[in-house]
Each structure stands twice: as C-alpha cells, then as structure tokens.
Amino acid sequence: MSSELYDIVVIGAGIAGASIAAELSADAKVLLLERESQPGYHTTGRSAAVFSSTYGPPVIRALSRASERFFNDPRSEFTPHPLLKPRGLLFAARADQSASLEALHEELGDAVSRIPLTQAREIQPLLKADYLAHTLFDSSSADIDVDALHQHYLKTYRAAGDTLKTATEITGLDQSGSAWTVTTPHGEFRAGIVVNAAGAWADEIAALAGIAPAGLVPKRRTALLVSPPDGVETESLPMTVDVDEEFYLKPDAGKLLISPADETPSAPCDAQPEDLDVAVCVDRIQQAFDLPIRRIDHKWAGLRSFFADKCPIAGFEPGRDGFFWLAGQGGYGIQSAPALSRTAAALVLGTPLPQDIQDEGVTAEALSRTRADLNP
C-alpha cells in the first residue's frame, strides 16, 4: 500500500481540528482527517455556544478574552460579518443558593454585577417571582455563530491548498524513527507530527499509538427546543443559567433552547437524549419559569469531553516525539477556539506563544499533560 507524505496530520475536523489545521496551513503541508461523513458532526455541530469571559476555569477565561477580538472582527474573506451577537447572561439563584451566588461573584469579580430582582424580572419575565431570590448579570456575553466560525477555519484551510478527507477512520498509528504512519481504510499517510484533535475519541487515538490514556471523560449533555408562551418575544431575552448550573434557558431563532446542564459520563459515541434527562430538564425549567411545555419541538444530546481539572491539553506527549494533544475543551471549545488554535499552532511549530495570548496569562505549562493540576 502506497503512502502519502505530509508535514502534519490532524485527526478530527471539529472545531479543534479545523482551527489548528487552518492556523498551521500557512507554514506546513497539513492533512485533515475526519471519521464522519461531514466535519463537526458530533460536538461542534450540536453546540449552542455562548461567548462569555466569565465561563470556565481561569485558563479558559484567559483564552476566551484573547479570542474576543477575533470574534468581533474576524478580518476573514470567508466571514464577512462579526461572529458575536449580544446576549446578556443572567445567573439565577433561589434563596437557598445564596452561598453559591456569593462564591460565584467572588470568583468572577467585576465581570458580573448584582442587579435588583425587579430589573432581573424585567429582562427575563419568564422567571417566577417566588423562585428568584438573587441574581448576577454579565452584560458582555453574546451568542456565537458556530457554523460561521467552523466554516471560516475549514475554508481557510482549503484555501491554502490542503486536503480534508472525510469518512476516514483511523485504524492504525505507528511511529518509526521520526515519522508517523497513519493507517486508514483508504490508505496510509506519513507525517512527522500527528495532532490528536479527535474530541471524545482522543484517548482511543492515543491508544492506537501505544500512548497511555490521559483520563479524558466524555460527558453527555441534553438539549431541547420548545416554543415560548404566546405573545412572548424571545430575541431580547438573556441566557438564564442556574447559579449551580442545574439548568439553562437560551433564546434560539424564535424558540427556547433548554437544558438540565447534565454531565453524564459516556463512552465516545453518537450521543442521543435519554428520556430521564428530558423529564428532568422539563421539571427543572418549569420550577423556575412560567413556561408551559406541552410539546418538544426537537431534542438532542452531545458529548463534552473533560480532563480531571476541566482544562484542555495542548502539547506534545512526553517521550513520544511528534504526538501532539489538542483535546479536553469541555464546553468551552467554541468560545476559546481562536486563541487556543493559535496557541496550539505555536506549540506545534516550536515558536513563542502569541504576545496577546501571553498577556492574558496563558502559558504552555498550563496546557501541558504534565501540569500539576492534572497530575496531583
């Protein structure tokens, strides 16, 4: 079987793989491989992403801050409009959740503000008056055009003359000397560097290379689309999140996207919603909102993959030249993609991290597999 030679093979064409492939394509011959028939079929294509610099652990918040300029001004021939649309984020708490609210406020600081309950119910009139006791508000959050972001990276990658191969499952991954051989049913591909951006399957890809798993845990999250009450205009409503993240509600093209914010460990798979999670979602939403749910217009589930400290790995595997991890973005992969892809590309190429990303406090160590928080 003949093999094709590349500088870098990227495994996975969701937002992680597409973005790093695009960032690398100006400096290297890159092959992008995707096991499904279309890129972004699993997590990326099922994301209801919101941009918020208050969302996630510190390194994610730093990457998100460093991504904001691109979201507002992509300067891409493939994305002629901003990728963000303003959408306030309201944290809602019951009386018994006051301690959680205080802890969240202390963590997020000036990024959020307390607003009177009367104002909270003006901007989110669906909240029940006898439910809401405390609030925090993030006025800087926004909806992300996920498909436009993903397409920007795929089109940028293709414009460099590089190749995307879909429906191409990895069946073998072997290193000989300084070269990796990636085996698929459609042929073999050789490269000096392999980027493991396989999402929920990242540990399985590592196993093919004889590399110990990094402890990635895919977790299922359920989402439903329902109609708003008659006469309620949804466009101006904020995203509303329980302070303990037991649910969220977000306007979506005239409907309401609701979720129980579940995080059920799962094997890597084509995730589907389970009846119990759907019932829990409806119950939690109806406890907090005046929202009769008589029919579910659409339901789905996706996998969000986490390492132990809920931060991604972007770095080479210690002791295995040329095997690079880009995995474990959890629920933050879309909002952090512009900065994380630039960071990861610099690490792959052995160049300094971009200065604007360093200025936010991001370091290579914070993203490495050997970091202390991942290996206490």
Secondary structure, DSSP 8 states (H G I E B T S, - for coil): --EEEEEEEEE--SHHHHHHHHHHTTTS-EEEE-SSSSTTTTTGGG---EE-TTSSSHHHHHHHHHHHHHHH---BTTB-S-SEEE--EEEEE-GGGHHHHHHHHHHHGGGSB---HHHHHHH-TTB-TTT--EEEEETT-EEE-HHHHHHHHHHHHHHTT-EEE-S----EEEEETTEEEEEETTEEEEEEEEEE--GGGHHHHHHHTT------EEEEEEEEEE---TT---TT--EEEETTSS-EEEEETTEEEEE----EE--SS-----HHHHHHHHHHHHHHB-------SEEEEEEEEE-TTS--EEEE-TTSTTEEEEE--GGGHHHHHHHHHHHHHHHHHT----HHHHHTT--TGGGSTT-TTT--
